[in-house]
Amino acid sequence: MDSSAPTPTPLQGGPIHRRSSLLRHHQIRALLLTYVAYAAFHASRKPPSIVKSVLAPDPPNSTASSAAGWAPFDGKRGPHRLGELDLAFLFSYSVGMYLTGHAADFLDLRLFLSGGMIGSCIATAAFGFAYWLDVHRLWFFLAVQITGGLVQSIGWPCVVAVVTNWFGDSSRRGLIMGIWNSHTSVGNILGSVLASCFLNLGWGWSYVVPASLIGICGVLVFAFLVAHPRDLGFRSLDFEVEMNGVSPSVSVNDGGLVENLEGKGSLISEEIGLLHTEVMGGKIFHGSEGEQGPIGFFEAWRLPGVAPYACCLFFSKLVAYTFLYWLPFYIRHTAVAGEHPTHKISGILSTIFDIGGVLGGVSAGFLSDLLSARAITSAIFLLLSSPALIFYRMYGNLSMQLNMGLMFLSGFFVNGPYSLITTAVAADLGTQDLIRGNTRALATITAIIDGTGSIGAALGPLLTGYISTTGWNNVFIMLIFSNLFAIMCLFQLVQAEFISKKWQDKSSIRNN
């Protein structure tokens, strides 16, 4: 044997079942690490919503020792300033999303993601240290929130790009992404529980403990994450493998082509190991699979579906993040069966909304796969979320059991389209035929969609801080109108999906 022969890559040598097993191992590891990473990101975002009820004045007739609040958030303008803090974080997050998402197409995803996690650890802990340092300057809290928003924006484009790198196209993408995207709700639940449990020791601990969690997870990501199959020598074949692995009915011949057991070559496989040309909008990309130049920012905006879904997410995320940042405060300041829940109970109760969100995201993904219609599924959930919000506001104060049930239902319908658009839809748009194979475009498209949604996420909590002082009914009216605007953004896409299904039905009838 020639000693100068190159070492076989996982695609080039060895039994195919062994290569499939190795691929599956790294797929699972990437899925778990990105899941843990983004759950930690969301856990570190929850302390502000839990601590709000301590920083701001307690409701009238409260006997709690923290009724006076914490300067500069005490007094009648306390809720306004808390809303301004949310704006500072979420606006810098949305701006950062556009920048970091595009940067993620150029940088090492493992280093970029772990760096963002360590930065989030520092920013979150800095807010908590204000408790022990007795800081009461508004500019300090604003500066920490702006910094925190920028470093937090690194997370989402990176984890979506990593997962799509490892799983490529899949007929079950909606379900897979729906299950995977439960990390947002799991992180919210974990952050709420941690922040609530440590709240009695001093609100600073509610920040420091989640900060430590994301710092530890950042070290794990740095040590163990493999961001792309090509980093381990996998080529196009493995990039196209779905979750069920390599089919045992295929093999690789000496020319690098995929063959089935009957020896018939696959036309798709002719690209394996070869240089290819990808054409999009008159622009030609040269290079091997997945190594094309990053797509331009404005080119990404012009891709079909990107702008409508981005605008829809603006309104959908406005609703979701209003609950994320204000639900514990709302529960604390709204009597249930004539009694105001404590700070700790309010924080833990708010996790029911996130539990509903987990099931809502999975259900939306499953239904969209079943119907092969992302826009129709999103519109259905958005339409049903409005009556759920109305019922929660009208009847949630009658009893604790009814409050919990309606909160669960609201979380189910509110988080369903939000989860679907930020995961499966973003991945669909980032791997559509116009940019097929250009994996370096995915982070940019993901950042555009989630960055636009994050502008709405910044606006919702800010408006809530001001509108809530005029009555919570007005806040819920704002949320319902936001849902209706989100549906309007999807109108043309829904119409196109209905027309497409109508033609498919007619074609199937002709064929029969």
Salt bridges, closest charged atoms under 4 A:
ASP58 OD2 - ARG332 NH2 3.12
ASP58 OD2 - HIS343 NE2 3.54
GLU84 OE2 - ARG77 NH2 3.80
ASP86 OD2 - LYS52 NZ 2.91
ASP134 OD1 - HIS136 NE2 2.76
ASP169 OD1 - ARG173 NH2 3.39
ASP169 OD2 - ARG436 NH1 2.47
GLU278 OE1 - HIS276 NE2 3.70
GLU299 OE1 - LYS283 NZ 3.85
ASP369 OD1 - ARG374 NH1 2.87
ASP428 OD1 - ARG173 NH1 2.78
ASP428 OD2 - ARG374 NE 2.70
ASP433 OD1 - ARG436 NH2 2.66
ASP450 OD1 - LYS317 NZ 2.84
